[in-house]
């Protein structure tokens, strides 16, 4: 076995033991690049093998996880889910005044939970009632959670991220940074949006989650299960499902499916599922 292959197999094994994430066979270049990043971030003086020894002994675990997790996202990704949330789910909560408890299980840099929050505020305005909502957003990567909590993003005037019913200026403050070579537009989440979201560190591969049974009305679990094996995807879905209320909505990513839960949900749209009964 080549030295590189040995190193890459070690990385895959350590990553799985720490997070449950399974790296596919075509990730060799990515692994090599992330190993260099890990060495740089930890300022480790020894060689890569010694650094991996240290990680296996419990050192630099956070830096290792942060180096090897993937965080691809944008505002209102798969925007039909947010349209469904606004038009189907939220009117009942606007009418009843009941609190809606929402969970974003893979926050990344925060665009998804902030999109959830913007949808709630738009619905409150549209239905003429303040919707009482809590949004919990978790991720395993501490760096992206800090980025999300800061709430500052690059913005392009040609951006197609925001649907027609969202006006970004309502929810963000704009700041232009100029250099001799270029001009960069930054947008910062306004406080009224920021206070709607609570960010916490959590590993979806944990044996159990610190929430009550049938607690959440809405769970977003999108484009994160693809990083786990089929068996572990099933385990994660069952754990998440136990915390979703009967009648609650589960949103999955475009290439994900409810697996063993298929008999316990009604599918009402593109990867939109309503829980009909508990899974035992």
matplotlib code that plots the C-alpha trace (Angstrom):
import matplotlib.pyplot as plt

x = [0.0, 1.4, 2.1, -0.6, -3.2, -2.2, -2.6, -5.9, -7.3, -6.2, -8.0, -11.2, -11.1, -10.5, -13.2, -15.7, -14.8, -15.3, -18.3, -19.7, -19.0, -17.9, -15.6, -15.9, -13.0, -12.6, -11.6, -7.8, -7.0, -9.4, -7.9, -4.4, -5.4, -7.3, -4.3, -2.1, -4.8, -4.9, -1.2, -1.3, -4.2, -2.7, 0.8, 2.0, 5.8, 6.0, 5.0, 1.5, 1.6, 2.6, -0.2, -2.7, -1.3, -2.1, -5.6, -6.2, -5.0, -7.7, -5.7, -6.7, -10.1, -12.0, -9.4, -9.5, -13.3, -13.4, -10.8, -12.6, -16.3, -17.8, -19.9, -21.6, -24.8, -26.5, -29.6, -32.9, -31.2, -34.1, -36.4, -39.6, -39.1, -39.3, -42.3, -44.0, -43.1, -44.6, -47.8, -48.7, -47.1, -47.0, -50.6, -51.9, -49.4, -50.2, -53.9, -53.6, -50.8, -49.1, -45.3, -43.6, -40.4, -38.0, -34.7, -32.0, -29.8, -26.9, -26.5, -23.2, -22.5, -26.0, -27.7, -30.4, -31.5, -31.5, -33.6, -36.1, -36.2, -36.8, -39.6, -41.2, -41.0, -42.4, -45.3, -46.0, -46.3, -48.4, -50.9, -51.0, -50.1, -46.8, -45.6, -44.0, -41.1, -37.9, -35.1, -32.4, -29.5, -26.7, -23.5, -20.4, -18.0, -17.2, -15.7, -18.9, -21.0, -19.0, -19.3, -23.1, -23.3, -21.4, -23.9, -21.7, -21.8, -20.5, -23.2, -23.3, -25.8, -26.4, -27.2, -30.1, -30.2, -33.2, -36.7, -38.9, -40.8, -37.7, -36.2, -32.7, -32.5, -35.2, -33.0, -29.4, -27.3, -25.0, -21.4, -19.1, -15.4, -13.2, -9.7, -7.5, -8.4, -12.0, -15.2, -16.8, -20.3, -20.8, -24.2, -24.8, -27.8, -29.9, -30.4, -34.1, -33.2, -30.1, -32.0, -34.4, -31.7, -29.8, -26.6, -25.1, -22.5, -23.9, -22.9, -25.7, -23.9, -24.3, -26.2, -29.0, -30.0, -30.8, -34.4, -37.7, -39.7, -42.1, -40.7, -40.2, -42.9, -40.4, -37.0, -34.7, -32.2, -31.0, -27.9, -26.1, -27.2, -25.2, -22.0, -23.0, -23.3, -26.8, -26.9, -25.9, -28.3, -31.1, -30.0, -29.9, -33.3, -34.9, -33.3, -34.5, -37.9, -38.4, -38.1, -40.6, -44.3, -46.9, -48.2, -44.8, -42.8, -39.5, -37.6, -34.8, -32.3, -32.9, -30.9, -32.1, -35.0, -36.8, -35.6, -37.2, -39.6, -41.4, -44.4, -44.6, -44.8, -47.0, -45.0, -46.6, -44.0, -40.4, -38.7, -41.4, -42.7, -45.4, -45.0, -48.2, -47.2, -44.3, -41.6, -41.1]
y = [0.0, 3.4, 6.0, 8.2, 5.5, 4.5, 8.2, 8.6, 5.4, 6.6, 9.9, 8.1, 5.9, 8.7, 10.9, 8.0, 7.4, 11.1, 12.0, 9.0, 10.7, 8.3, 9.7, 8.1, 6.7, 9.7, 12.1, 11.6, 15.1, 16.7, 14.6, 15.7, 19.4, 19.1, 17.4, 20.4, 22.7, 20.7, 20.9, 24.6, 25.2, 23.2, 24.6, 21.1, 20.7, 17.0, 15.0, 14.1, 10.6, 12.0, 14.6, 11.8, 9.9, 12.9, 13.1, 9.5, 10.2, 12.9, 16.0, 18.5, 16.7, 20.0, 21.1, 17.7, 17.8, 21.3, 20.5, 17.5, 18.5, 20.0, 23.2, 23.9, 26.0, 29.3, 31.2, 29.6, 26.6, 24.4, 27.4, 25.3, 24.0, 27.6, 28.3, 25.2, 26.4, 29.8, 28.8, 25.5, 25.2, 28.7, 29.9, 27.5, 28.8, 32.4, 31.6, 29.7, 31.7, 28.4, 28.4, 26.6, 24.8, 24.3, 22.5, 22.9, 19.8, 20.9, 24.7, 25.1, 28.8, 29.8, 30.5, 27.8, 28.7, 32.4, 31.5, 29.8, 32.9, 35.2, 32.9, 33.2, 37.0, 37.2, 34.9, 37.0, 40.1, 38.3, 36.9, 39.9, 37.9, 37.6, 34.0, 32.8, 30.7, 29.1, 28.0, 25.7, 25.2, 22.7, 21.6, 19.6, 22.3, 25.0, 27.3, 27.5, 27.9, 31.0, 32.3, 31.7, 33.5, 36.5, 36.6, 38.4, 37.2, 38.2, 39.3, 39.6, 42.0, 39.2, 36.7, 34.4, 33.1, 35.1, 34.2, 37.0, 37.3, 38.1, 41.6, 41.2, 44.9, 44.1, 41.6, 42.7, 45.7, 46.3, 47.3, 48.0, 47.2, 48.8, 48.0, 49.3, 46.2, 45.5, 46.2, 43.7, 43.9, 42.4, 41.9, 41.5, 39.8, 42.4, 41.8, 41.0, 38.0, 37.0, 36.7, 34.2, 31.5, 29.6, 27.9, 24.9, 22.3, 18.8, 15.6, 13.9, 10.6, 10.9, 7.9, 10.2, 13.8, 16.2, 16.9, 15.7, 13.1, 14.7, 18.1, 19.8, 20.9, 21.2, 19.6, 20.5, 17.8, 18.6, 17.6, 16.2, 12.6, 12.1, 12.2, 9.1, 5.5, 4.1, 2.4, 5.5, 7.6, 5.3, 5.6, 9.4, 9.7, 7.5, 9.6, 12.8, 11.4, 10.5, 14.2, 15.3, 15.7, 13.7, 16.0, 17.7, 18.3, 16.8, 18.4, 16.3, 17.2, 16.5, 13.2, 11.9, 9.7, 8.6, 5.0, 2.8, 5.7, 5.6, 3.9, 6.5, 9.6, 11.1, 12.6, 15.9, 17.4, 17.3, 15.6, 17.1, 14.5, 14.8, 12.4, 10.3, 8.0, 7.1, 4.7, 1.9]
z = [0.0, -0.9, 1.8, 0.5, 0.4, 4.0, 5.1, 3.4, 4.9, 8.3, 7.8, 6.7, 9.7, 12.2, 10.6, 10.8, 14.4, 15.3, 13.2, 11.4, 8.1, 5.3, 2.7, -0.8, -2.8, -5.1, -2.3, -2.4, -3.7, -1.2, 1.7, 0.7, 0.7, 4.0, 5.6, 4.7, 6.1, 9.4, 9.8, 9.2, 11.5, 14.4, 13.7, 14.2, 14.0, 13.4, 10.3, 9.2, 10.6, 14.0, 13.8, 13.0, 16.0, 18.2, 16.8, 17.6, 21.1, 21.5, 20.6, 17.9, 17.4, 16.8, 14.2, 12.5, 12.3, 11.1, 8.4, 7.0, 7.0, 3.9, 4.1, 0.8, 1.1, 0.2, 1.1, 0.1, -1.4, -2.9, -2.3, -2.9, 0.7, 2.0, -0.2, 1.3, 4.8, 4.2, 2.3, 4.0, 7.5, 8.9, 8.3, 11.0, 13.6, 12.6, 13.2, 16.4, 18.0, 19.0, 19.1, 16.2, 17.1, 14.2, 13.9, 11.2, 11.7, 9.5, 9.9, 8.1, 7.8, 8.7, 5.4, 5.9, 9.4, 8.5, 5.4, 7.8, 10.0, 7.0, 5.9, 9.3, 9.3, 5.7, 6.7, 9.9, 7.6, 5.0, 7.5, 9.7, 12.8, 14.7, 14.5, 17.7, 16.5, 17.8, 15.5, 16.7, 14.3, 14.9, 13.2, 14.1, 12.7, 15.2, 12.6, 10.5, 13.6, 14.6, 11.0, 11.2, 14.5, 13.1, 10.2, 7.7, 4.0, 0.6, -1.7, -5.5, -7.2, -9.8, -7.0, -7.6, -4.0, -2.9, -4.2, -5.5, -2.3, -0.3, -0.3, 1.2, 2.3, 4.8, 6.6, 6.0, 6.4, 3.4, 3.6, 0.6, 0.9, -1.7, -2.6, -5.4, -7.5, -6.6, -4.7, -2.5, -1.1, 2.4, 4.0, 7.7, 9.3, 11.2, 14.9, 14.7, 12.4, 14.3, 17.6, 16.1, 15.7, 18.4, 17.1, 18.9, 18.3, 17.8, 16.0, 14.2, 14.7, 18.5, 20.0, 21.2, 20.8, 23.8, 22.8, 24.0, 22.0, 19.5, 20.3, 16.9, 14.4, 11.5, 10.8, 8.0, 7.3, 3.8, 1.9, 5.0, 5.0, 1.7, 3.8, 5.8, 4.8, 4.1, 7.4, 9.3, 7.3, 8.5, 12.1, 11.9, 10.3, 13.0, 15.8, 14.1, 13.5, 17.2, 18.0, 15.3, 16.2, 14.5, 11.8, 11.7, 8.5, 7.6, 4.7, 3.1, 0.4, -3.3, -3.3, 0.1, 1.0, 4.3, 4.0, 6.7, 7.6, 4.3, 5.9, 8.6, 6.5, 3.7, 0.9, -0.2, -2.4, -3.6, -0.6, 1.8, 4.3, 7.0, 10.0, 10.3, 13.2, 15.4, 14.4, 16.9]

ax = plt.figure().add_subplot(projection="3d")
ax.plot(x, y, z, "-o")
ax.set_aspect("equal")
plt.show()
